[in-house]
Amino acid sequence: MTCKTPLLLAALLALAACKPAQEPTPASSQPPAQAPTPAAPAPVEDTPAERVTAEFPTLKMKAVDGSDYDLAAHRGKWVVVNFWATWCAPCRKEMPELSALHAMRSNIEVVGLAYEDIEIPEMQAFLTKHPVTYPIVVVDPFDPPADFATPRGLPLTHLIDPQGKLAHSFLGPVTAADIEKQIAAAK
């Protein structure tokens, strides 16, 4: 017998020990006891796993400048709701173009939702260096606005039509031309 044989034999015995022992067949004529019925699974919550943007979203929050922002007050115009952050390079790059769109088109309003954990004075300092013509609202990333999907990436831009209905969503950088093209397609 070689040295390997005792090791192989020990391994086989160890594996055999892991098998459940077979129960002897009962000698009585009574059927074996049935296993208890498993408990019903806990009810699943009625909330969806992933939040989606409402068909007619609402938004009422304080802007960084202290004014009240109410999305409903902008009915009759197209509204660009732009989720962004100061640390997001593509977000910062699109800000001047969104600012120009807001200033130059009377039928289009823009609101920036700063989706980050930042204090108002810090945001005001950032906006001093990167001014925009549209209102900025700081949004708590742990408690985002209920009528909007939780952003999976930034920037995330929603286009709301003049009746207040979600018309289109853009994930990633957006240009004024992209927004105007979507508006023209909706008419």
Backbone as JSON Lines, residues from 0, in Angstrom:
{"i":0,"aa":"M","n":[0.85,-1.17,0.0],"ca":[0.0,0.0,0.0],"c":[0.89,1.23,0.0]}
{"i":1,"aa":"T","n":[0.55,2.2,-0.82],"ca":[1.35,3.42,-0.9],"c":[0.85,4.43,0.13]}
{"i":2,"aa":"C","n":[1.58,5.51,0.28],"ca":[1.21,6.57,1.22],"c":[-0.09,7.25,0.82]}
{"i":3,"aa":"K","n":[-0.37,7.29,-0.47],"ca":[-1.56,8.0,-0.97],"c":[-2.84,7.25,-0.62]}
{"i":4,"aa":"T","n":[-2.78,5.95,-0.51],"ca":[-3.98,5.16,-0.26],"c":[-4.62,5.5,1.08]}
{"i":5,"aa":"P","n":[-3.86,5.61,2.2],"ca":[-4.53,5.98,3.45],"c":[-5.16,7.36,3.38]}
{"i":6,"aa":"L","n":[-4.51,8.3,2.67],"ca":[-5.11,9.64,2.55],"c":[-6.4,9.59,1.74]}
{"i":7,"aa":"L","n":[-6.41,8.81,0.66],"ca":[-7.6,8.67,-0.17],"c":[-8.72,8.02,0.63]}
{"i":8,"aa":"L","n":[-8.35,6.98,1.38],"ca":[-9.34,6.28,2.19],"c":[-9.92,7.22,3.26]}
{"i":9,"aa":"A","n":[-9.1,8.04,3.87],"ca":[-9.57,8.98,4.89],"c":[-10.51,10.02,4.27]}
{"i":10,"aa":"A","n":[-10.17,10.5,3.07],"ca":[-11.02,11.48,2.39],"c":[-12.38,10.88,2.05]}
{"i":11,"aa":"L","n":[-12.39,9.64,1.56],"ca":[-13.66,8.98,1.23],"c":[-14.52,8.77,2.47]}
{"i":12,"aa":"L","n":[-13.88,8.38,3.57],"ca":[-14.63,8.2,4.81],"c":[-15.22,9.53,5.3]}
{"i":13,"aa":"A","n":[-14.43,10.6,5.15],"ca":[-14.93,11.92,5.57],"c":[-16.12,12.34,4.73]}
{"i":14,"aa":"L","n":[-16.06,12.08,3.41],"ca":[-17.19,12.41,2.55],"c":[-18.4,11.56,2.87]}
{"i":15,"aa":"A","n":[-18.18,10.3,3.16],"ca":[-19.29,9.41,3.5],"c":[-19.95,9.86,4.8]}
{"i":16,"aa":"A","n":[-19.16,10.41,5.69],"ca":[-19.71,10.89,6.96],"c":[-20.61,12.1,6.75]}
{"i":17,"aa":"C","n":[-20.43,12.83,5.65],"ca":[-21.25,14.01,5.37],"c":[-22.62,13.65,4.84]}
{"i":18,"aa":"K","n":[-22.78,12.42,4.33],"ca":[-24.09,12.01,3.81],"c":[-25.06,11.83,4.95]}
{"i":19,"aa":"P","n":[-26.34,12.21,4.76],"ca":[-27.3,11.95,5.82],"c":[-27.53,10.45,5.93]}
{"i":20,"aa":"A","n":[-27.67,10.0,7.13],"ca":[-27.93,8.58,7.34],"c":[-29.32,8.25,6.85]}
{"i":21,"aa":"Q","n":[-29.47,7.1,6.22],"ca":[-30.79,6.7,5.76],"c":[-31.59,6.22,6.95]}
{"i":22,"aa":"E","n":[-32.82,6.68,7.01],"ca":[-33.67,6.28,8.11],"c":[-34.23,4.9,7.82]}
{"i":23,"aa":"P","n":[-34.35,4.07,8.82],"ca":[-34.92,2.74,8.59],"c":[-36.39,2.87,8.22]}
{"i":24,"aa":"T","n":[-36.86,1.97,7.4],"ca":[-38.25,1.95,7.0],"c":[-39.09,1.58,8.2]}
{"i":25,"aa":"P","n":[-40.15,2.37,8.49],"ca":[-40.96,2.08,9.68],"c":[-41.68,0.74,9.5]}
{"i":26,"aa":"A","n":[-41.73,-0.02,10.56],"ca":[-42.38,-1.32,10.51],"c":[-43.88,-1.18,10.68]}
{"i":27,"aa":"S","n":[-44.33,-0.06,11.21],"ca":[-45.77,0.09,11.44],"c":[-46.48,0.42,10.15]}
{"i":28,"aa":"S","n":[-47.77,0.3,10.14],"ca":[-48.56,0.58,8.94],"c":[-48.97,2.03,8.87]}
{"i":29,"aa":"Q","n":[-48.59,2.85,9.87],"ca":[-48.96,4.25,9.87],"c":[-48.08,5.01,8.87]}
{"i":30,"aa":"P","n":[-48.68,5.93,8.12],"ca":[-47.86,6.71,7.19],"c":[-46.92,7.61,7.97]}
{"i":31,"aa":"P","n":[-45.79,7.94,7.37],"ca":[-44.85,8.83,8.07],"c":[-45.49,10.2,8.3]}
{"i":32,"aa":"A","n":[-45.09,10.83,9.36],"ca":[-45.63,12.15,9.69],"c":[-45.22,13.14,8.6]}
{"i":33,"aa":"Q","n":[-46.16,14.02,8.25],"ca":[-45.87,15.02,7.22],"c":[-45.15,16.2,7.86]}
{"i":34,"aa":"A","n":[-44.29,16.77,7.06],"ca":[-43.57,17.96,7.53],"c":[-44.55,19.09,7.7]}
{"i":35,"aa":"P","n":[-44.33,19.96,8.67],"ca":[-45.25,21.08,8.85],"c":[-45.26,21.96,7.6]}
{"i":36,"aa":"T","n":[-46.42,22.53,7.31],"ca":[-46.55,23.43,6.16],"c":[-45.75,24.69,6.44]}
{"i":37,"aa":"P","n":[-44.9,25.09,5.47],"ca":[-44.12,26.3,5.71],"c":[-45.03,27.52,5.83]}
{"i":38,"aa":"A","n":[-44.6,28.46,6.63],"ca":[-45.37,29.68,6.83],"c":[-45.43,30.46,5.52]}
{"i":39,"aa":"A","n":[-46.5,31.18,5.32],"ca":[-46.64,32.01,4.11],"c":[-45.56,33.08,4.13]}
{"i":40,"aa":"P","n":[-45.01,33.41,2.95],"ca":[-43.97,34.45,2.92],"c":[-44.54,35.79,3.4]}
{"i":41,"aa":"A","n":[-43.66,36.59,3.94],"ca":[-44.06,37.91,4.41],"c":[-44.59,38.72,3.23]}
{"i":42,"aa":"P","n":[-45.61,39.54,3.43],"ca":[-46.15,40.32,2.32],"c":[-45.11,41.3,1.79]}
{"i":43,"aa":"V","n":[-45.09,41.46,0.48],"ca":[-44.18,42.39,-0.17],"c":[-44.78,43.78,-0.07]}
{"i":44,"aa":"E","n":[-43.94,44.76,0.19],"ca":[-44.45,46.14,0.29],"c":[-45.05,46.56,-1.04]}
{"i":45,"aa":"D","n":[-46.01,47.44,-0.99],"ca":[-46.68,47.92,-2.19],"c":[-45.88,48.97,-2.94]}
{"i":46,"aa":"T","n":[-44.74,49.38,-2.4],"ca":[-43.95,50.39,-3.07],"c":[-43.07,49.73,-4.12]}
{"i":47,"aa":"P","n":[-42.9,50.37,-5.28],"ca":[-42.08,49.77,-6.32],"c":[-40.61,49.76,-5.9]}
{"i":48,"aa":"A","n":[-39.86,48.82,-6.47],"ca":[-38.44,48.71,-6.14],"c":[-37.68,49.94,-6.63]}
{"i":49,"aa":"E","n":[-38.12,50.49,-7.72],"ca":[-37.44,51.67,-8.27],"c":[-38.48,52.76,-8.52]}
{"i":50,"aa":"R","n":[-38.19,53.93,-8.03],"ca":[-39.1,55.06,-8.23],"c":[-39.01,55.57,-9.64]}
{"i":51,"aa":"V","n":[-40.12,55.96,-10.2],"ca":[-40.15,56.55,-11.53],"c":[-40.69,57.97,-11.42]}
{"i":52,"aa":"T","n":[-40.39,58.78,-12.43],"ca":[-40.89,60.15,-12.44],"c":[-42.39,60.12,-12.74]}
{"i":53,"aa":"A","n":[-43.14,60.88,-11.96],"ca":[-44.59,60.95,-12.13],"c":[-44.94,61.55,-13.49]}
{"i":54,"aa":"E","n":[-46.1,61.18,-14.0],"ca":[-46.54,61.71,-15.3],"c":[-46.71,63.23,-15.22]}
{"i":55,"aa":"F","n":[-47.24,63.71,-14.1],"ca":[-47.39,65.14,-13.85],"c":[-46.68,65.46,-12.53]}
{"i":56,"aa":"P","n":[-45.37,65.61,-12.57],"ca":[-44.62,65.8,-11.32],"c":[-44.88,67.15,-10.67]}
{"i":57,"aa":"T","n":[-44.78,67.17,-9.36],"ca":[-44.87,68.42,-8.6],"c":[-43.52,68.64,-7.93]}
{"i":58,"aa":"L","n":[-43.23,69.89,-7.64],"ca":[-41.98,70.23,-6.97],"c":[-42.17,71.59,-6.31]}
{"i":59,"aa":"K","n":[-42.08,71.62,-5.0],"ca":[-42.15,72.87,-4.23],"c":[-40.99,72.83,-3.25]}
{"i":60,"aa":"M","n":[-40.01,73.71,-3.47],"ca":[-38.84,73.75,-2.6],"c":[-38.28,75.16,-2.53]}
{"i":61,"aa":"K","n":[-37.39,75.38,-1.57],"ca":[-36.7,76.67,-1.44],"c":[-35.49,76.67,-2.36]}
{"i":62,"aa":"A","n":[-35.33,77.73,-3.12],"ca":[-34.16,77.89,-3.97],"c":[-33.01,78.45,-3.13]}
{"i":63,"aa":"V","n":[-31.8,78.32,-3.65],"ca":[-30.6,78.79,-2.96],"c":[-30.68,80.29,-2.67]}
{"i":64,"aa":"D","n":[-31.34,81.04,-3.53],"ca":[-31.46,82.49,-3.32],"c":[-32.54,82.85,-2.29]}
{"i":65,"aa":"G","n":[-33.19,81.85,-1.7],"ca":[-34.21,82.09,-0.68],"c":[-35.63,82.15,-1.21]}
{"i":66,"aa":"S","n":[-35.79,82.19,-2.52],"ca":[-37.13,82.25,-3.1],"c":[-37.78,80.86,-3.06]}
{"i":67,"aa":"D","n":[-39.1,80.85,-3.16],"ca":[-39.84,79.59,-3.23],"c":[-39.93,79.17,-4.69]}
{"i":68,"aa":"Y","n":[-39.6,77.92,-4.96],"ca":[-39.74,77.41,-6.33],"c":[-40.9,76.44,-6.35]}
{"i":69,"aa":"D","n":[-41.85,76.69,-7.28],"ca":[-43.02,75.82,-7.45],"c":[-43.14,75.51,-8.93]}
{"i":70,"aa":"L","n":[-42.94,74.26,-9.28],"ca":[-43.0,73.83,-10.67],"c":[-44.34,74.2,-11.31]}
{"i":71,"aa":"A","n":[-45.43,74.07,-10.56],"ca":[-46.76,74.37,-11.09],"c":[-46.91,75.83,-11.52]}
{"i":72,"aa":"A","n":[-46.13,76.73,-10.93],"ca":[-46.21,78.15,-11.29],"c":[-45.68,78.42,-12.69]}
{"i":73,"aa":"H","n":[-45.07,77.43,-13.3],"ca":[-44.48,77.61,-14.63],"c":[-45.31,76.95,-15.73]}
{"i":74,"aa":"R","n":[-46.57,76.62,-15.43],"ca":[-47.45,76.06,-16.45],"c":[-47.56,77.05,-17.6]}
{"i":75,"aa":"G","n":[-47.7,76.53,-18.8],"ca":[-47.76,77.38,-19.98],"c":[-46.39,77.5,-20.65]}
{"i":76,"aa":"K","n":[-45.33,77.02,-19.97],"ca":[-43.98,77.04,-20.53],"c":[-43.38,75.64,-20.43]}
{"i":77,"aa":"W","n":[-42.41,75.37,-21.25],"ca":[-41.63,74.16,-21.13],"c":[-40.68,74.36,-19.96]}
{"i":78,"aa":"V","n":[-40.52,73.34,-19.12],"ca":[-39.61,73.44,-17.98],"c":[-38.56,72.34,-18.08]}
{"i":79,"aa":"V","n":[-37.32,72.74,-17.95],"ca":[-36.19,71.83,-17.96],"c":[-35.78,71.64,-16.49]}
{"i":80,"aa":"V","n":[-35.95,70.43,-15.97],"ca":[-35.58,70.11,-14.59],"c":[-34.27,69.32,-14.67]}
{"i":81,"aa":"N","n":[-33.19,69.97,-14.25],"ca":[-31.85,69.42,-14.43],"c":[-31.23,69.0,-13.09]}
{"i":82,"aa":"F","n":[-31.08,67.67,-12.87],"ca":[-30.38,67.16,-11.7],"c":[-28.89,67.22,-12.01]}
{"i":83,"aa":"W","n":[-28.11,67.8,-11.11],"ca":[-26.68,67.99,-11.34],"c":[-25.96,68.04,-10.0]}
{"i":84,"aa":"A","n":[-24.64,68.16,-10.03],"ca":[-23.84,68.32,-8.8],"c":[-22.59,69.13,-9.12]}
{"i":85,"aa":"T","n":[-22.07,69.8,-8.12],"ca":[-20.89,70.64,-8.32],"c":[-19.65,69.82,-8.69]}
{"i":86,"aa":"W","n":[-19.58,68.57,-8.23],"ca":[-18.44,67.7,-8.48],"c":[-18.51,67.01,-9.85]}
{"i":87,"aa":"C","n":[-19.61,67.17,-10.56],"ca":[-19.86,66.49,-11.84],"c":[-19.39,67.37,-13.0]}
{"i":88,"aa":"A","n":[-18.28,66.98,-13.65],"ca":[-17.71,67.78,-14.75],"c":[-18.7,67.96,-15.91]}
{"i":89,"aa":"P","n":[-19.4,66.91,-16.39],"ca":[-20.37,67.14,-17.47],"c":[-21.5,68.08,-17.06]}
{"i":90,"aa":"C","n":[-21.86,68.04,-15.78],"ca":[-22.91,68.95,-15.27],"c":[-22.44,70.4,-15.36]}
{"i":91,"aa":"R","n":[-21.23,70.63,-14.89],"ca":[-20.68,72.0,-14.93],"c":[-20.54,72.48,-16.37]}
{"i":92,"aa":"K","n":[-20.21,71.58,-17.27],"ca":[-20.02,71.95,-18.68],"c":[-21.34,72.38,-19.33]}
{"i":93,"aa":"E","n":[-22.46,71.76,-18.95],"ca":[-23.74,72.11,-19.57],"c":[-24.41,73.33,-18.94]}
{"i":94,"aa":"M","n":[-23.95,73.78,-17.79],"ca":[-24.58,74.9,-17.1],"c":[-24.64,76.19,-17.93]}
{"i":95,"aa":"P","n":[-23.56,76.62,-18.6],"ca":[-23.67,77.86,-19.39],"c":[-24.69,77.75,-20.52]}
{"i":96,"aa":"E","n":[-24.78,76.59,-21.14],"ca":[-25.74,76.43,-22.23],"c":[-27.18,76.43,-21.72]}
{"i":97,"aa":"L","n":[-27.41,75.77,-20.58],"ca":[-28.75,75.8,-19.98],"c":[-29.11,77.2,-19.52]}
{"i":98,"aa":"S","n":[-28.12,77.92,-19.02],"ca":[-28.34,79.29,-18.58],"c":[-28.73,80.18,-19.77]}
{"i":99,"aa":"A","n":[-28.04,80.02,-20.9],"ca":[-28.36,80.8,-22.1],"c":[-29.76,80.43,-22.62]}
{"i":100,"aa":"L","n":[-30.09,79.14,-22.59],"ca":[-31.41,78.69,-23.03],"c":[-32.49,79.34,-22.17]}
{"i":101,"aa":"H","n":[-32.29,79.35,-20.86],"ca":[-33.25,79.94,-19.94],"c":[-33.41,81.45,-20.2]}
{"i":102,"aa":"A","n":[-32.3,82.13,-20.48],"ca":[-32.33,83.59,-20.68],"c":[-32.88,83.98,-22.05]}
{"i":103,"aa":"M","n":[-32.64,83.16,-23.06],"ca":[-32.97,83.57,-24.43],"c":[-34.32,83.06,-24.94]}
{"i":104,"aa":"R","n":[-34.91,82.09,-24.31],"ca":[-36.18,81.54,-24.79],"c":[-37.27,81.84,-23.77]}
{"i":105,"aa":"S","n":[-38.24,82.64,-24.18],"ca":[-39.3,83.03,-23.25],"c":[-40.27,81.88,-22.95]}
{"i":106,"aa":"N","n":[-40.26,80.85,-23.79],"ca":[-41.18,79.73,-23.59],"c":[-40.52,78.55,-22.86]}
{"i":107,"aa":"I","n":[-39.25,78.72,-22.43],"ca":[-38.52,77.64,-21.75],"c":[-37.95,78.16,-20.44]}
{"i":108,"aa":"E","n":[-38.23,77.45,-19.35],"ca":[-37.69,77.76,-18.03],"c":[-36.77,76.61,-17.63]}
{"i":109,"aa":"V","n":[-35.72,76.91,-16.89],"ca":[-34.81,75.89,-16.39],"c":[-34.75,76.0,-14.87]}
{"i":110,"aa":"V","n":[-34.68,74.86,-14.21],"ca":[-34.42,74.82,-12.77],"c":[-33.35,73.75,-12.55]}
{"i":111,"aa":"G","n":[-32.35,74.1,-11.77],"ca":[-31.29,73.17,-11.45],"c":[-31.51,72.57,-10.08]}
{"i":112,"aa":"L","n":[-31.52,71.24,-10.01],"ca":[-31.65,70.55,-8.74],"c":[-30.29,69.97,-8.36]}
{"i":113,"aa":"A","n":[-29.6,70.64,-7.45],"ca":[-28.27,70.21,-7.02],"c":[-28.42,68.97,-6.16]}
{"i":114,"aa":"Y","n":[-28.09,67.83,-6.72],"ca":[-28.29,66.53,-6.09],"c":[-27.02,66.12,-5.35]}
{"i":115,"aa":"E","n":[-26.82,66.75,-4.19],"ca":[-25.62,66.46,-3.41],"c":[-25.79,66.97,-1.99]}
{"i":116,"aa":"D","n":[-24.92,66.47,-1.13],"ca":[-24.94,66.89,0.27],"c":[-24.03,68.11,0.39]}
{"i":117,"aa":"I","n":[-24.64,69.3,0.28],"ca":[-23.89,70.55,0.3],"c":[-24.7,71.59,1.07]}
{"i":118,"aa":"E","n":[-24.02,72.41,1.8],"ca":[-24.68,73.47,2.56],"c":[-24.95,74.67,1.63]}
{"i":119,"aa":"I","n":[-25.97,75.43,1.94],"ca":[-26.37,76.59,1.12],"c":[-25.21,77.58,0.93]}
{"i":120,"aa":"P","n":[-24.47,77.95,1.97],"ca":[-23.35,78.9,1.76],"c":[-22.3,78.35,0.77]}
{"i":121,"aa":"E","n":[-22.04,77.04,0.83],"ca":[-21.09,76.44,-0.11],"c":[-21.63,76.54,-1.54]}
{"i":122,"aa":"M","n":[-22.93,76.28,-1.7],"ca":[-23.54,76.36,-3.03],"c":[-23.51,77.8,-3.53]}
{"i":123,"aa":"Q","n":[-23.8,78.74,-2.66],"ca":[-23.77,80.14,-3.06],"c":[-22.36,80.54,-3.51]}
{"i":124,"aa":"A","n":[-21.34,80.06,-2.83],"ca":[-19.96,80.34,-3.22],"c":[-19.65,79.72,-4.58]}
{"i":125,"aa":"F","n":[-20.12,78.52,-4.81],"ca":[-19.93,77.86,-6.1],"c":[-20.6,78.67,-7.21]}
{"i":126,"aa":"L","n":[-21.84,79.12,-6.96],"ca":[-22.59,79.88,-7.97],"c":[-21.99,81.25,-8.22]}
{"i":127,"aa":"T","n":[-21.23,81.8,-7.28],"ca":[-20.53,83.06,-7.51],"c":[-19.46,82.86,-8.58]}
{"i":128,"aa":"K","n":[-18.82,81.7,-8.54],"ca":[-17.78,81.37,-9.53],"c":[-18.37,80.82,-10.84]}
{"i":129,"aa":"H","n":[-19.55,80.23,-10.75],"ca":[-20.22,79.62,-11.92],"c":[-21.67,80.12,-11.96]}
{"i":130,"aa":"P","n":[-21.88,81.39,-12.29],"ca":[-23.24,81.95,-12.24],"c":[-24.15,81.38,-13.33]}
{"i":131,"aa":"V","n":[-25.43,81.27,-12.98],"ca":[-26.46,80.84,-13.92],"c":[-27.64,81.79,-13.83]}
{"i":132,"aa":"T","n":[-28.47,81.8,-14.87],"ca":[-29.64,82.69,-14.89],"c":[-30.89,82.02,-14.33]}
{"i":133,"aa":"Y","n":[-30.82,80.75,-14.03],"ca":[-31.98,80.0,-13.56],"c":[-31.85,79.66,-12.07]}
{"i":134,"aa":"P","n":[-32.99,79.36,-11.42],"ca":[-32.94,79.04,-10.0],"c":[-32.26,77.68,-9.73]}
{"i":135,"aa":"I","n":[-31.59,77.62,-8.6],"ca":[-30.94,76.39,-8.15],"c":[-31.57,75.99,-6.82]}
{"i":136,"aa":"V","n":[-31.91,74.72,-6.7],"ca":[-32.48,74.16,-5.49],"c":[-31.55,73.04,-5.04]}
{"i":137,"aa":"V","n":[-31.17,73.03,-3.77],"ca":[-30.35,71.94,-3.24],"c":[-31.29,70.81,-2.82]}
{"i":138,"aa":"V","n":[-31.03,69.63,-3.35],"ca":[-31.86,68.45,-3.09],"c":[-31.07,67.47,-2.24]}
{"i":139,"aa":"D","n":[-31.69,66.98,-1.19],"ca":[-31.06,65.98,-0.33],"c":[-31.0,64.65,-1.09]}
{"i":140,"aa":"P","n":[-29.79,64.13,-1.35],"ca":[-29.7,62.87,-2.1],"c":[-30.3,61.68,-1.33]}
{"i":141,"aa":"F","n":[-30.48,61.82,-0.02],"ca":[-31.09,60.75,0.77],"c":[-32.61,60.9,0.86]}
{"i":142,"aa":"D","n":[-33.12,62.02,0.37],"ca":[-34.56,62.27,0.38],"c":[-34.92,63.13,-0.84]}
{"i":143,"aa":"P","n":[-34.75,62.57,-2.06],"ca":[-35.02,63.36,-3.26],"c":[-36.51,63.65,-3.42]}
{"i":144,"aa":"P","n":[-36.85,64.6,-4.27],"ca":[-38.27,64.92,-4.49],"c":[-39.07,63.68,-4.88]}
{"i":145,"aa":"A","n":[-40.19,63.47,-4.22],"ca":[-40.98,62.25,-4.37],"c":[-41.49,62.01,-5.79]}
{"i":146,"aa":"D","n":[-41.77,63.05,-6.55],"ca":[-42.34,62.88,-7.89],"c":[-41.31,62.65,-8.98]}
{"i":147,"aa":"F","n":[-40.04,62.58,-8.6],"ca":[-38.98,62.36,-9.6],"c":[-38.22,61.07,-9.3]}
{"i":148,"aa":"A","n":[-37.84,60.37,-10.36],"ca":[-37.04,59.16,-10.19],"c":[-35.73,59.52,-9.52]}
{"i":149,"aa":"T","n":[-35.23,58.6,-8.7],"ca":[-33.92,58.8,-8.09],"c":[-32.87,58.73,-9.2]}
{"i":150,"aa":"P","n":[-32.06,59.76,-9.33],"ca":[-31.06,59.75,-10.42],"c":[-30.1,58.57,-10.29]}
{"i":151,"aa":"R","n":[-29.9,57.86,-11.41],"ca":[-28.95,56.75,-11.46],"c":[-27.62,57.24,-12.0]}
{"i":152,"aa":"G","n":[-27.6,58.46,-12.46],"ca":[-26.4,59.09,-12.97],"c":[-26.67,60.57,-13.16]}
{"i":153,"aa":"L","n":[-25.6,61.33,-13.24],"ca":[-25.73,62.78,-13.43],"c":[-24.92,63.2,-14.65]}
{"i":154,"aa":"P","n":[-25.37,64.19,-15.35],"ca":[-26.63,64.92,-15.16],"c":[-27.83,64.09,-15.64]}
{"i":155,"aa":"L","n":[-28.97,64.39,-15.08],"ca":[-30.25,63.8,-15.48],"c":[-31.21,64.96,-15.67]}
{"i":156,"aa":"T","n":[-31.8,65.05,-16.86],"ca":[-32.65,66.2,-17.19],"c":[-34.02,65.71,-17.63]}
{"i":157,"aa":"H","n":[-35.05,66.31,-17.04],"ca":[-36.44,66.0,-17.4],"c":[-37.02,67.23,-18.1]}
{"i":158,"aa":"L","n":[-37.74,66.99,-19.17],"ca":[-38.42,68.05,-19.91],"c":[-39.91,67.93,-19.61]}
{"i":159,"aa":"I","n":[-40.46,68.99,-19.03],"ca":[-41.87,69.03,-18.65],"c":[-42.6,69.94,-19.64]}
{"i":160,"aa":"D","n":[-43.71,69.44,-20.2],"ca":[-44.42,70.24,-21.21],"c":[-45.24,71.35,-20.57]}
{"i":161,"aa":"P","n":[-45.81,72.27,-21.36],"ca":[-46.56,73.41,-20.81],"c":[-47.77,73.03,-19.95]}
{"i":162,"aa":"Q","n":[-48.29,71.81,-20.11],"ca":[-49.41,71.36,-19.29],"c":[-48.93,70.71,-17.98]}
{"i":163,"aa":"G","n":[-47.6,70.59,-17.8],"ca":[-47.05,70.01,-16.58],"c":[-46.76,68.53,-16.67]}
{"i":164,"aa":"K","n":[-46.85,67.98,-17.88],"ca":[-46.64,66.54,-18.08],"c":[-45.18,66.26,-18.47]}
{"i":165,"aa":"L","n":[-44.64,65.17,-17.94],"ca":[-43.29,64.74,-18.31],"c":[-43.29,64.41,-19.8]}
{"i":166,"aa":"A","n":[-42.45,65.11,-20.56],"ca":[-42.39,64.89,-22.0],"c":[-41.21,64.01,-22.4]}
{"i":167,"aa":"H","n":[-40.08,64.17,-21.69],"ca":[-38.88,63.41,-22.06],"c":[-37.86,63.49,-20.93]}
{"i":168,"aa":"S","n":[-37.01,62.46,-20.84],"ca":[-35.91,62.47,-19.87],"c":[-34.61,62.18,-20.61]}
{"i":169,"aa":"F","n":[-33.57,62.89,-20.24],"ca":[-32.25,62.73,-20.83],"c":[-31.3,62.28,-19.72]}
{"i":170,"aa":"L","n":[-30.6,61.18,-19.9],"ca":[-29.56,60.77,-18.96],"c":[-28.23,61.1,-19.6]}
{"i":171,"aa":"G","n":[-27.44,61.9,-18.93],"ca":[-26.17,62.35,-19.48],"c":[-26.28,63.79,-19.91]}
{"i":172,"aa":"P","n":[-25.18,64.35,-20.4],"ca":[-25.17,65.75,-20.8],"c":[-26.22,66.06,-21.87]}
{"i":173,"aa":"V","n":[-26.79,67.24,-21.78],"ca":[-27.81,67.68,-22.73],"c":[-27.42,69.07,-23.24]}
{"i":174,"aa":"T","n":[-27.79,69.33,-24.48],"ca":[-27.52,70.65,-25.06],"c":[-28.84,71.37,-25.29]}
{"i":175,"aa":"A","n":[-28.75,72.66,-25.55],"ca":[-29.95,73.43,-25.88],"c":[-30.58,72.87,-27.15]}
{"i":176,"aa":"A","n":[-29.74,72.45,-28.11],"ca":[-30.26,71.88,-29.36],"c":[-31.04,70.6,-29.08]}
{"i":177,"aa":"D","n":[-30.56,69.76,-28.15],"ca":[-31.28,68.52,-27.8],"c":[-32.66,68.86,-27.24]}
{"i":178,"aa":"I","n":[-32.72,69.85,-26.38],"ca":[-33.99,70.24,-25.76],"c":[-34.93,70.83,-26.79]}
{"i":179,"aa":"E","n":[-34.43,71.74,-27.62],"ca":[-35.28,72.37,-28.65],"c":[-35.77,71.34,-29.66]}
{"i":180,"aa":"K","n":[-34.93,70.37,-29.99],"ca":[-35.34,69.29,-30.92],"c":[-36.49,68.47,-30.31]}
{"i":181,"aa":"Q","n":[-36.38,68.17,-29.03],"ca":[-37.44,67.39,-28.35],"c":[-38.73,68.2,-28.28]}
{"i":182,"aa":"I","n":[-38.62,69.48,-28.02],"ca":[-39.81,70.35,-27.99],"c":[-40.47,70.4,-29.36]}
{"i":183,"aa":"A","n":[-39.68,70.56,-30.41],"ca":[-40.22,70.6,-31.78],"c":[-40.9,69.29,-32.14]}
{"i":184,"aa":"A","n":[-40.35,68.17,-31.71],"ca":[-40.93,66.86,-32.01],"c":[-42.25,66.65,-31.28]}
{"i":185,"aa":"A","n":[-42.42,67.28,-30.13],"ca":[-43.63,67.13,-29.33],"c":[-44.79,67.95,-29.85]}
{"i":186,"aa":"K","n":[-44.5,68.97,-30.66],"ca":[-45.57,69.87,-31.14],"c":[-46.35,69.26,-32.26]}
